[in-house]
């Protein structure tokens, strides 16, 4: 990262931004990272977990798409109601 970019980012007082602007900033950052995913470092522990799961698949823990979406929706709804 060049110094000019860092100065611009550091000049934003994130704590004073309203939530909607914080979310918009996060979205812009995420989109920027997504444009060049090969530039984003992958932590070594992610690679170890993936290698272990690929080497030792557990078919009992697999869900079909409908089951997975149902679980995700339930977890999302539960978090939304407790927030």
NUKOLDREN-858984 format. One line per 8 residues: their letters; for each residue y, x, z of N, C-alpha, C, CB. Coordinates in steps of 0.2 Angstrom, whole numbers. Last residue first. Glycine has a CB too. Layout:
N
A = Y:X:Z:Y:X:Z:Y:X:Z:Y:X:Z; ... $
//
This chain:
83
XXXXXXXX = -47:-153:93:-40:-149:93:-34:-152:95:-40:-146:85; -57:-161:93:-56:-157:99:-50:-153:99:-62:-153:101; -57:-166:80:-56:-171:85:-55:-167:92:-62:-175:86; -60:-154:72:-54:-158:71:-52:-163:77:-54:-162:65; -73:-151:76:-67:-146:78:-61:-150:77:-67:-140:73; -80:-162:71:-80:-160:78:-74:-156:80:-87:-157:80; -78:-160:57:-75:-166:61:-75:-165:68:-80:-172:59; -84:-148:55:-77:-149:54:-74:-155:58:-76:-150:46 $
XXXXXXXX = -97:-151:59:-94:-146:62:-86:-147:61:-97:-139:60; -100:-161:49:-100:-163:56:-97:-158:60:-108:-163:58; -98:-154:37:-94:-159:38:-94:-161:46:-96:-166:34; -109:-145:38:-102:-142:38:-97:-148:40:-101:-139:31; -120:-154:38:-119:-150:44:-111:-147:44:-124:-144:45; -118:-159:25:-118:-163:31:-117:-160:37:-125:-167:31; -120:-147:17:-114:-151:17:-113:-155:23:-113:-154:11; -134:-145:21:-129:-140:22:-122:-143:22:-129:-134:17 $
XXXXXXXX = -140:-156:15:-141:-155:23:-135:-150:25:-147:-152:24; -137:-154:2:-135:-160:5:-135:-159:13:-139:-166:4; -143:-142:-1:-136:-143:-2:-134:-149:2:-134:-143:-9; -156:-138:11:-154:-140:4:-146:-141:4:-158:-146:1; -158:-123:21:-156:-130:20:-155:-132:13:-150:-132:25; -168:-112:30:-165:-114:23:-163:-121:24:-169:-112:17; -176:-108:40:-169:-109:41:-165:-111:35:-166:-102:44; -189:-106:35:-188:-112:39:-180:-113:41:-192:-111:46 $
XXXXXXXX = -188:-95:27:-188:-101:23:-187:-107:28:-194:-102:20; -181:-81:29:-184:-86:34:-183:-93:31:-180:-86:41; -183:-64:23:-180:-71:22:-184:-76:27:-181:-74:15; -180:-50:24:-184:-54:29:-182:-61:28:-184:-51:36; -172:-44:15:-179:-41:16:-183:-45:20:-178:-34:20; -161:-52:16:-164:-51:10:-171:-48:11:-160:-47:5; -157:-49:30:-159:-56:28:-163:-56:21:-153:-60:27; -154:-35:29:-160:-37:33:-162:-44:31:-157:-38:40 $
XXXXXXXX = -144:-35:20:-150:-31:18:-156:-34:22:-149:-24:19; -134:-42:27:-137:-45:21:-143:-42:19:-131:-44:16; -133:-34:38:-135:-40:39:-138:-43:33:-129:-45:42; -127:-22:32:-134:-22:36:-137:-29:37:-133:-18:43; -115:-27:27:-121:-25:22:-127:-24:26:-119:-18:19; -109:-30:38:-110:-35:34:-116:-33:29:-104:-37:29; -107:-17:44:-112:-22:47:-113:-28:43:-109:-24:54; -98:-11:35:-105:-9:35:-110:-14:39:-106:-2:39 $
XXXXXXXX = -87:-22:27:-89:-18:33:-96:-17:33:-87:-23:40; -80:-19:12:-85:-23:15:-87:-19:21:-91:-25:10; -63:-19:6:-69:-16:9:-73:-20:12:-66:-10:14; -58:-24:-10:-58:-27:-3:-64:-23:1:-59:-34:-2; -59:-22:-23:-54:-17:-19:-55:-19:-11:-47:-18:-21; -66:-32:-28:-69:-25:-28:-65:-20:-24:-71:-22:-34; -58:-42:-29:-62:-42:-24:-66:-35:-23:-68:-47:-25; -44:-46:-35:-47:-39:-35:-52:-38:-29:-42:-33:-35 $
XXXXXXXX = -40:-59:-32:-39:-56:-39:-43:-50:-40:-32:-55:-40; -42:-60:-18:-47:-63:-22:-46:-61:-30:-47:-71:-22; -30:-55:-13:-36:-52:-12:-41:-54:-17:-38:-53:-5; -21:-66:-18:-20:-59:-20:-26:-55:-19:-14:-56:-16; -26:-77:-11:-27:-77:-18:-26:-69:-21:-21:-81:-21; -23:-72:3:-30:-73:1:-31:-73:-7:-33:-80:3; -9:-73:2:-13:-66:3:-20:-67:1:-12:-65:11; -7:-86:-1:-5:-81:-5:-8:-75:-4:3:-80:-5 $
XXXXXXXX = -12:-92:11:-15:-93:5:-13:-88:-1:-13:-100:3; -3:-86:21:-10:-85:21:-14:-86:14:-14:-88:27; 8:-93:17:8:-86:16:1:-83:16:12:-83:22; 5:-106:20:6:-104:13:6:-97:12:13:-107:11; 3:-105:33:-3:-107:29:-1:-105:22:-4:-114:30; 17:-103:37:12:-98:38:5:-99:34:10:-98:46; 22:-115:32:24:-108:29:19:-103:31:31:-106:31; 17:-124:41:16:-125:34:17:-118:30:20:-130:32 $
XXXXXXXX = 22:-119:54:14:-119:52:13:-119:45:11:-124:56; 37:-109:52:33:-115:54:26:-115:51:37:-122:51; 40:-93:58:39:-97:53:35:-104:55:34:-94:48; 41:-84:69:47:-89:68:45:-94:62:53:-86:67; 31:-75:68:31:-80:73:36:-85:73:32:-76:80; 35:-67:57:29:-72:56:30:-77:62:23:-69:56; 47:-62:50:46:-63:57:41:-69:57:53:-65:61; 47:-50:38:45:-57:39:44:-58:46:40:-59:35 $
XXXXXXXX = 47:-36:37:53:-39:38:52:-47:39:58:-38:33; 34:-32:34:36:-31:41:43:-35:42:37:-24:42; 34:-35:20:30:-38:24:32:-38:31:23:-36:23; 44:-25:16:45:-32:15:41:-36:19:43:-34:7; 38:-13:20:44:-15:23:45:-22:22:50:-11:20; 26:-13:12:25:-14:19:32:-16:22:23:-7:22; 32:-12:-1:28:-18:1:28:-19:8:21:-18:-2; 37:1:1:42:-5:0:38:-11:1:44:-4:-8 $
XXX = 26:10:3:31:8:8:35:2:7:35:15:10; 11:3:-4:17:7:-4:22:5:1:20:7:-11; -6:4:0:0:0:0:6:4:0:0:-5:6 $
//
